[in-house]
C-alpha cells in the first residue's frame, strides 16, 4: 500500500505528462511509469521518444511498486480526488483509492527509460528567471521541416556567460545572461519540442541545473524547495551546423551600419501591430521622417491603419516594409523601452532591450505605396538675389 497527498501527486503528473503523447505506432509514449520502493520516494516518469521526464514525490509505503498505466487516464482520475490517495497493485490493475472512491487502471507490460540524477555531469546552474530569459528566443526558431537545422534553440556556455540563439531564416533572437559556467566553452542545440516543454515547466523561483549525460544527451534538473518541485528532464541534442557565427555577424553589422536610431515604448509598438493585424495583413511600413516615427499597414480591402509611435528618433530619414509577425515576436520578448536601429529598406533591422536582441529582415517593397506621401519634400528653387 502506498499513501500520498493528491495535490503533490497532481502537480507531479501535470509536469511529467507533458512528455507523453498518443502514438499509434508507439503505445509506450502514452504511458506513465510509477516506481517506488520502501525508501518512501515515488518516481513518476513519462517518455515521448525525444524527451524523458521524471518527478519525485514523497510517499508512505509498505511495499515496492513498479507499473505502467495510461498517463492521460491516470491524470484525469487523480484530478477528481482530494486529500489522501492510496495506491496498490491487484493482479493486472493499479487500484487508486480516494476517501470514497475506488478506480482500477489496467497495468501495461512496458518499461520506460529510468532517469537518474547521478548521470548528470554538471555544466551550469541558473536561477529559473535567468533560464526563462534565455528562452525568450524560442518564438524565433523555425517550425518548417525544410529548415531542420533551425528547428532548435542554440545555447553557448562559457565561464561567465550564457548565450541563447534561435532563427527561422527571416528573423533571429539573441539573449545573453551572466552565469557561472564551464571552464571550457560548450555549444548545445536543443530540439524545439523539448525547449517548449522546458519553457512550460520552469518558473521564476526555480533552480535549473544543466548537465550532459553522454555525447548527445543533456539533463535538466528543475527544483524548488518551497513548492517541493523536483523534476528531471533528459533530451537528445541536435548534431547540426547552427549558424551562430553568421547571426552574430549580422547583428554586429546592423548595429554598426545603422543610419537611424529609434527609442520606442513597447506598448506603443504592440498597439500599432494590433492595428495592422486588424486590417487583415502582416505588411507593416515603418518610417522615420524629420524625427517623427510613423507606422502603417499596407492598404487592404478593409482599409489602412496609420499611427505615430511613442518615441524619439535620431539620425537620417529611413523607411522599410516589415512583417508584423516578426515585430510582434521581438516586442513581446521585452518590457518598457526598446531601441530600434534601421539601416535602410533592404537591410536588416535591429531591436535591442537590455540583454535581448532581435534582427529582422525587411520585406520586398515592390508594389507597395508609401502610406505617408505627404512627407515627400517639395523642392523649391529660388533665384539668386543680388544685393544692390
C-alpha positions as CSV (number, residue, x, y, z in Angstrom):
1,X,0.0,0.0,0.0
2,X,1.3,3.5,-1.0
3,X,-0.2,6.6,0.5
4,X,0.4,10.1,-0.8
5,X,-1.3,13.6,-1.0
6,X,-3.4,14.4,-4.0
7,X,-2.0,17.9,-4.5
8,X,1.6,16.7,-4.7
9,X,0.7,13.8,-7.0
10,X,-1.4,16.1,-9.2
11,X,1.5,18.6,-9.5
12,X,3.9,15.9,-10.5
13,X,1.5,14.4,-13.0
14,X,0.9,17.8,-14.6
15,X,4.6,18.2,-15.2
16,X,5.7,14.8,-16.5
17,X,2.6,14.0,-18.6
18,X,3.7,16.9,-20.8
19,X,6.4,14.5,-22.0
20,X,3.8,11.9,-23.0
21,X,1.7,11.6,-26.1
22,X,-0.6,9.3,-28.0
23,X,1.0,7.4,-30.8
24,X,-0.5,4.7,-32.9
25,X,3.0,3.2,-33.6
26,X,4.5,3.6,-30.2
27,X,1.9,3.0,-27.4
28,X,4.7,3.3,-24.8
29,X,4.7,7.1,-25.4
30,X,1.3,7.3,-23.9
31,X,2.3,5.7,-20.6
32,X,3.3,6.9,-17.1
33,X,5.5,4.7,-15.0
34,X,5.2,4.7,-11.2
35,X,8.3,3.3,-9.4
36,X,8.6,3.3,-5.7
37,X,10.5,1.4,-3.1
38,X,10.2,1.4,0.7
39,X,12.6,4.4,0.9
40,X,9.4,6.5,0.5
41,X,10.1,8.2,-2.8
42,X,7.9,7.8,-5.8
43,X,9.5,8.3,-9.2
44,X,6.9,9.2,-11.8
45,X,8.1,9.0,-15.4
46,X,6.9,9.7,-19.0
47,X,8.7,9.4,-22.4
48,X,7.8,10.6,-25.9
49,X,10.7,9.3,-27.9
50,X,12.7,12.5,-27.7
51,X,12.3,13.7,-24.1
52,X,12.0,11.8,-20.9
53,X,10.6,13.4,-17.7
54,X,10.7,12.3,-14.1
55,X,9.2,13.8,-11.0
56,X,9.7,12.6,-7.4
57,X,7.1,12.7,-4.7
58,X,7.5,11.7,-1.0
59,X,5.1,8.9,0.0
60,X,4.4,6.5,2.8
61,X,4.8,2.9,1.5
62,X,4.9,-0.6,2.8
63,X,5.8,-2.4,-0.5
64,X,7.7,-1.9,-3.7
65,X,5.8,-1.0,-6.8
66,X,6.7,-0.6,-10.5
67,X,3.9,-0.3,-13.0
68,X,3.0,1.5,-16.2
69,X,-0.5,2.8,-16.9
70,X,-2.1,5.2,-19.4
71,X,-0.8,8.7,-18.5
72,X,-3.8,10.7,-19.6
73,X,-6.3,8.4,-17.7
74,X,-4.2,8.4,-14.6
75,X,-4.0,12.2,-14.6
76,X,-7.8,12.5,-15.2
77,X,-8.6,10.2,-12.3
78,X,-6.3,12.0,-9.9
79,X,-7.8,15.3,-10.8
80,X,-11.2,14.1,-9.4
81,X,-9.7,13.3,-6.0
82,X,-8.8,15.3,-2.9
83,X,-6.8,14.7,0.2
84,X,-5.1,11.4,0.8
85,X,-4.7,8.8,-2.0
86,X,-3.8,5.2,-1.7
87,X,-2.3,3.1,-4.5
88,X,-1.8,-0.7,-4.7
89,X,-1.5,-3.3,-7.4
90,X,-4.1,-6.1,-7.6
91,X,-3.3,-8.6,-10.2
92,X,-3.1,-6.7,-13.6
93,X,-4.6,-3.5,-12.3
94,X,-3.5,-0.4,-10.4
95,X,-6.0,0.4,-7.7
96,X,-6.5,4.1,-6.9
97,X,-8.5,4.8,-3.8
98,X,-9.8,8.2,-2.5
99,X,-11.8,8.9,0.6
100,X,-15.0,7.3,-1.0
101,X,-13.8,6.2,-4.4
102,X,-12.0,3.2,-5.9
103,X,-10.7,3.2,-9.5
104,X,-8.7,0.5,-11.3
105,X,-6.4,1.1,-14.2
106,X,-5.0,-1.6,-16.5
107,X,-1.3,-2.2,-16.0
108,X,0.6,-2.2,-19.2
109,X,3.6,-4.6,-19.6
110,X,6.2,-2.0,-20.7
111,X,9.3,-0.3,-19.2
112,X,10.2,3.3,-19.7
113,X,13.7,4.8,-19.5
114,X,14.7,5.5,-15.9
115,X,16.4,8.8,-15.3
116,X,19.0,9.2,-12.6
117,X,20.4,12.5,-11.4
118,X,23.7,10.7,-10.8
119,X,24.1,10.5,-14.6
120,X,24.2,14.3,-14.7
121,X,27.6,15.8,-15.4
122,X,27.1,19.5,-14.4
123,X,27.8,22.3,-16.8
124,X,26.0,25.3,-15.2
125,X,23.3,26.2,-12.8
126,X,20.7,29.0,-13.4
127,X,18.0,30.7,-11.4
128,X,14.7,30.0,-13.1
129,X,14.3,33.6,-14.1
130,X,17.6,33.6,-15.9
131,X,16.8,30.5,-17.9
132,X,13.4,31.8,-18.8
133,X,15.1,35.0,-20.0
134,X,17.3,32.9,-22.3
135,X,14.2,31.1,-23.7
136,X,12.8,34.5,-25.0
137,X,14.4,33.4,-28.2
138,X,12.1,30.4,-28.6
139,X,9.5,32.2,-30.8
140,X,12.2,32.9,-33.4
141,X,13.0,29.2,-34.0
142,X,11.8,27.8,-37.3
143,X,8.8,25.5,-37.5
144,X,9.4,24.5,-41.1
145,X,10.6,20.9,-41.7
146,X,12.6,22.2,-44.7
147,X,14.7,24.2,-42.2
148,X,15.6,21.4,-39.8
149,X,18.9,23.0,-38.9
150,X,16.9,25.9,-37.5
151,X,14.3,23.9,-35.5
152,X,16.4,24.3,-32.4
153,X,17.3,26.7,-29.6
154,X,21.1,27.0,-29.6
155,X,22.9,27.5,-26.3
156,X,26.5,28.6,-25.9
157,X,28.0,28.5,-22.4
158,X,31.4,29.7,-21.1
159,X,32.7,30.6,-17.6
160,X,30.8,33.9,-17.3
161,X,28.1,34.0,-19.9
162,X,25.2,32.0,-21.4
163,X,24.0,32.9,-24.9
164,X,20.8,31.7,-26.5
165,X,20.0,32.0,-30.2
166,X,17.2,31.0,-32.5
167,X,16.4,31.8,-36.1
168,X,14.0,31.0,-38.9
169,X,15.8,32.5,-41.9
170,X,13.9,35.8,-41.8
171,X,14.4,36.8,-38.2
172,X,16.6,35.8,-35.2
173,X,16.6,36.2,-31.5
174,X,19.7,36.6,-29.3
175,X,19.9,36.7,-25.5
176,X,22.9,36.9,-23.1
177,X,22.9,36.3,-19.4
178,X,25.7,36.2,-16.8
179,X,26.3,32.8,-15.2
180,X,29.0,30.7,-13.6
181,X,29.6,28.2,-16.4
182,X,32.0,25.5,-17.5
183,X,35.7,26.2,-17.8
184,X,35.6,25.1,-21.5
185,X,33.1,26.6,-23.8
186,X,30.2,24.4,-24.7
187,X,27.5,24.7,-27.5
188,X,24.3,22.7,-27.4
189,X,21.3,22.7,-29.8
190,X,18.1,21.7,-28.1
191,X,15.1,20.3,-30.1
192,X,12.2,22.7,-30.4
193,X,9.6,20.4,-28.7
194,X,11.9,19.8,-25.7
195,X,12.6,23.5,-25.4
196,X,8.9,24.3,-25.4
197,X,8.5,21.7,-22.6
198,X,11.3,23.4,-20.6
199,X,9.6,26.8,-21.1
200,X,6.3,25.4,-19.8
201,X,7.9,23.8,-16.7
202,X,10.5,26.3,-15.5
203,X,9.3,29.1,-13.2
204,X,11.0,32.2,-12.0
205,X,11.8,30.9,-8.5
206,X,13.1,27.5,-9.6
207,X,16.7,26.4,-9.8
208,X,17.8,24.8,-13.0
209,X,20.9,22.6,-13.3
210,X,22.1,21.8,-16.8
211,X,24.4,18.9,-17.5
212,X,25.4,16.3,-20.0
213,X,24.8,12.5,-20.0
214,X,26.7,11.0,-22.8
215,X,27.8,12.6,-26.1
216,X,24.4,13.6,-27.4
217,X,22.1,13.9,-24.4
218,X,21.6,16.7,-21.9
219,X,19.8,16.6,-18.5
220,X,17.9,19.4,-16.7
221,X,17.2,19.2,-13.1
222,X,14.5,21.7,-12.0
223,X,14.0,22.1,-8.3
224,X,12.2,24.4,-5.9
225,X,12.3,23.5,-2.1
226,X,9.3,25.9,-1.4
227,X,7.0,24.0,-3.7
228,X,8.6,20.6,-3.4
229,X,9.3,20.6,-7.1
230,X,11.9,18.0,-8.2
231,X,11.9,17.3,-11.9
232,X,14.5,15.7,-14.1
233,X,14.3,16.0,-17.9
234,X,16.5,14.4,-20.5
235,X,16.6,15.1,-24.2
236,X,18.8,14.5,-27.2
237,X,20.9,17.2,-28.7
238,X,20.7,18.1,-32.4
239,X,24.0,17.5,-34.2
240,X,23.7,20.3,-36.8
241,X,25.6,23.2,-38.0
242,X,23.6,26.0,-36.4
243,X,24.7,29.4,-38.0
244,X,25.6,31.1,-34.7
245,X,28.6,32.9,-36.1
246,X,26.6,34.3,-39.1
247,X,23.8,35.6,-36.8
248,X,26.3,37.4,-34.5
249,X,28.0,38.9,-37.6
250,X,24.6,40.0,-38.9
251,X,23.7,41.7,-35.6
252,X,27.1,43.4,-35.4
253,X,26.8,44.8,-38.9
254,X,23.3,46.0,-38.4
255,X,24.4,47.8,-35.2
256,X,27.4,49.4,-36.9
257,X,25.8,50.4,-40.1
258,X,22.6,51.9,-38.6
259,X,21.6,55.2,-40.2
260,X,18.6,55.9,-37.8
261,X,18.2,55.0,-34.1
262,X,14.7,54.9,-32.6
263,X,13.7,54.8,-28.9
264,X,10.2,53.4,-28.7
265,X,7.8,52.3,-25.9
266,X,7.0,48.6,-26.2
267,X,3.2,49.1,-25.6
268,X,3.0,51.7,-28.4
269,X,4.6,49.3,-30.8
270,X,2.3,46.4,-29.8
271,X,-0.7,48.6,-30.1
272,X,0.3,49.6,-33.7
273,X,0.9,45.9,-34.5
274,X,-2.6,45.1,-33.4
275,X,-3.9,47.8,-35.6
276,X,-2.0,46.4,-38.6
277,X,-3.4,42.9,-37.9
278,X,-6.9,44.3,-37.7
279,X,-6.6,45.3,-41.4
280,X,-6.0,41.6,-42.2
281,X,-2.4,41.9,-43.2
282,X,1.1,41.4,-41.8
283,X,2.7,44.0,-44.1
284,X,3.9,46.9,-42.0
285,X,5.5,50.1,-43.0
286,X,7.9,51.9,-40.6
287,X,9.1,55.4,-41.5
288,X,11.3,58.0,-39.8
289,X,10.7,61.4,-41.2
290,X,12.1,64.6,-39.6
291,X,12.3,63.0,-36.2
292,X,8.7,61.5,-36.3
293,X,8.3,57.7,-36.1
294,X,5.4,56.6,-38.3
295,X,3.9,53.1,-38.7
296,X,1.2,51.9,-41.1
297,X,-0.3,48.8,-42.6
298,X,-0.5,48.0,-46.3
299,X,-3.7,49.2,-47.8
300,X,-6.3,46.3,-47.9
301,X,-9.9,45.9,-48.9
302,X,-10.7,46.6,-45.2
303,X,-8.8,49.8,-45.0
304,X,-5.5,51.1,-43.8
305,X,-4.1,51.7,-40.3
306,X,-1.7,54.6,-39.7
307,X,-0.2,55.7,-36.4
308,X,2.6,57.8,-34.8
309,X,4.7,55.7,-32.4
310,X,5.5,57.0,-28.9
311,X,9.3,57.6,-29.0
312,X,12.1,59.6,-30.4
313,X,14.4,59.2,-33.4
314,X,17.8,60.4,-34.3
315,X,19.9,60.1,-37.5
316,X,18.8,60.1,-41.1
317,X,15.3,59.7,-42.5
318,X,14.6,56.0,-43.2
319,X,11.9,53.6,-44.1
320,X,11.2,49.8,-44.5
321,X,8.4,47.3,-45.1
322,X,8.4,44.6,-42.3
323,X,6.4,41.6,-41.2
324,X,4.1,42.5,-38.2
325,X,4.6,38.9,-37.0
326,X,8.3,39.3,-36.7
327,X,8.0,42.7,-35.0
328,X,5.5,41.1,-32.5
329,X,7.9,38.4,-31.6
330,X,10.5,41.0,-30.6
331,X,8.1,43.3,-28.8
332,X,6.6,40.6,-26.7
333,X,10.1,39.5,-25.5
334,X,10.8,42.8,-23.8
335,X,9.2,45.4,-21.4
336,X,9.4,49.1,-21.3
337,X,11.6,50.9,-23.9
338,X,13.3,49.4,-26.8
339,X,16.0,50.7,-29.2
340,X,15.4,50.1,-32.9
341,X,18.2,50.6,-35.4
342,X,17.5,50.9,-39.1
343,X,20.0,50.6,-41.9
344,X,17.6,51.2,-44.9
345,X,14.8,49.5,-46.7
346,X,16.7,46.4,-47.9
347,X,19.0,45.7,-44.9
348,X,18.3,44.1,-41.5
349,X,16.6,46.0,-38.8
350,X,17.8,45.6,-35.2
351,X,15.7,45.7,-32.0
352,X,17.5,45.8,-28.6
353,X,16.4,46.0,-25.0
354,X,18.8,45.0,-22.2
355,X,20.1,41.5,-22.8
356,X,17.8,40.9,-25.7
357,X,18.5,41.5,-29.4
358,X,16.4,40.6,-32.4
359,X,17.3,41.1,-36.1
360,X,14.6,41.2,-38.7
361,X,14.9,41.1,-42.5
362,X,12.8,43.6,-44.4
363,X,10.1,42.6,-46.9
364,X,10.4,43.2,-50.6
365,X,8.6,46.5,-51.2
366,X,7.7,46.1,-54.9
367,X,4.0,47.1,-55.4
368,X,3.7,48.8,-52.0
369,X,2.8,52.5,-51.8
370,X,4.2,54.9,-49.2
371,X,1.2,55.3,-46.7
372,X,2.6,58.8,-45.8
373,X,3.0,60.6,-49.2
374,X,2.5,63.9,-47.6
375,X,6.0,63.6,-46.2
376,X,7.6,63.9,-49.6
377,X,9.5,67.1,-49.7
378,X,8.8,69.6,-52.4
379,X,11.9,71.1,-53.9
380,X,11.7,74.8,-54.5
381,X,14.4,76.5,-56.4
382,X,14.8,80.2,-55.5
383,X,16.7,82.5,-57.9
384,X,19.9,84.1,-56.8
385,X,19.3,87.5,-55.3
386,X,21.8,90.3,-56.0
387,X,22.3,92.9,-53.4
388,X,22.3,96.3,-55.0
